[in-house]
Amino acid sequence: MSQRDQLKKARARKRGKIALILIGLIAIYVWAISGIEFRGIQETAGPVTKNILKGFISPDWSYVYSPDGEDLIRGLLETLAIAIAGIFLSIILAVPVGLWAAKNLSKSFITSQSGKGVLSFFRTLPDIILALLFIKVVGPGAFAGMLALGIGAMGMLGKLYAEEVEAMDPGPVESIAAVGGNKLQQLAFGVIPQVLPGFISATLYRFEINMRSAATLGLIGAGGVGTALIFAIQGRSWDRVGIILIGIVVVVLIVDLLSSALRKKIT
Amino acid sequence: MMDTKLNGPLPAKPSRWPFYFFLIGLFAIVLISAIYIGANPLTFIQNSDNMVDLFVRMFPPAWSYIATTTPAMLETIRMALLGTTIGMIFSIPIMFLCARNIFGLRWLVELSRIGLNILRTIPDLLLAAIFAAILGFSPLAGIVALSIFSIGIIAKLSFEAIENIDNGPLESMTAVGANKLQWIAFGVVPQILPHFVSYVLYTFEINIRAAAILGLVGAGGIGVFYDRALGFFAYDQVLALILYTLVVVIIIDLISLKIREKLL
């Protein structure tokens, strides 16, 4: 066969492949679009959108602080507190599980793999579902939200911690073992100093996610600024929705900026 | 005989007090937060029988509920698919605007980035709650919320990929007199396309998880059933839902991972 024929064949094959992918994609989209139940946009959509935009332009500034009872600052502080207390709980839970899941610290493959299994199970549970379950246990409120974030973040933090431990230099640990250090001393003086910057960085990253999660927890009754937001939406007070969203955006942006500046400094 | 001598006195050990103070401060913040939200370990212990009850009633999972909720699960997948697609389309112009090496206009780049960062601060569930209020309790609200949420992820990852491309092809194209559009189409796009598709798939994975809970605020998908099952204290149904979602998420993750491995 001449080279030209071969090239032609290769091109035809490539074209066929692309056509096949395209047909597959079209089939998927036909399936997706035809299955969506489209009940039409409700008539109020236009006015409501206009009102929401108006709410953003002229938000309800009086809601930012009121000396008695519910206001935006208290809601945001509660959200921040949920995120902080939650991350603390997840650090306590994630460090042992992360060390358990790191394959260079355990002797057998099964030990580390089972730790990884536990972590990936918790990673797939959404924070919101956990919050719903904890509401059933401790009742609605910020405590349920904190527990949900604590357990929810454990899966991700544990995985990041384990990866950090797996990537460390075995030298210091071996030297400590060589001069007769026990397992605990190896951990304290060989492992921890090496992985601490990575741990802190991972924790800060997860804290950024916690802030966003904590802002949504209130939507289902687990405390924080989301509670105020869902009441404002249900009460159709769009100027209040506007100020709450602005508050969330500002606080999350500040936390993001601080956290990423810290992370850059550490690593 | 030789004496080993140190050159001068030992350097003083740096004081550890600032570090301790920092730690104490950190703990104080955690403690204040915990008190502020009324986090009481005692409440947890006192209610531990609730927890036990919850776990006991979860088993065995109500497998029959899987059949009941399959239409909603398919709707969840559809929502994630369409949301990701619409988000992908909108993120194309945005990612070019946000990349420093495409348009020379500094203010435009910075402005787009600030906009994108603000967009990224709003959690998916909040978007869904707002769009459910605008568009009514329907999957459409979820699709719109996921679209906007996807723009934040796809555009962010993609503009960073654009900034890391090889300048060679771009310079050669400028040298032979290509205009801006040709420059993007033949210099930039071929370099970022695999990354872009990979990010879209990654976003799809995230969106499947997100879509599964949007129903809690009335934005369609399987989340509605979580609400219903929990309302009836039917924890066996809840567990069935959790496991069902888990399996679907894992399958889609695997497919997406396979495609992504092939791409890059």
Interface residues (C-beta under 8 A of the other chain):
Chain A: I28 Y29 W31 A32 I33 G35 I36 E37 F38 R39 I41 Q42 A45 V48 T49 I52 L77 E78 L80 A81 I82 I84 A85 F88 T124 L125 P126 I128 I129 L132 L133 K136 V137 V138 G139 G141 A142 F143 G145 M146 L147 R212 S213 A215 T216 L219 I220 G223 G226 L229 I230 I233 R236 V241 L245 I248 V249 V252 L253 D256
Chain B: I29 V30 I32 S33 A34 Y36 I37 G38 A39 N40 T43 F44 N47 S48 N50 M51 L54 L74 E75 I77 R78 M79 L81 L82 T85 N117 I118 T121 I122 P123 D124 L125 L126 A129 I130 A133 I134 L135 G136 S138 P139 L140 I143 R209 A212 I213 L216 V217 Y226 L230 F233 V238 I242 T245 L246 V249 I250
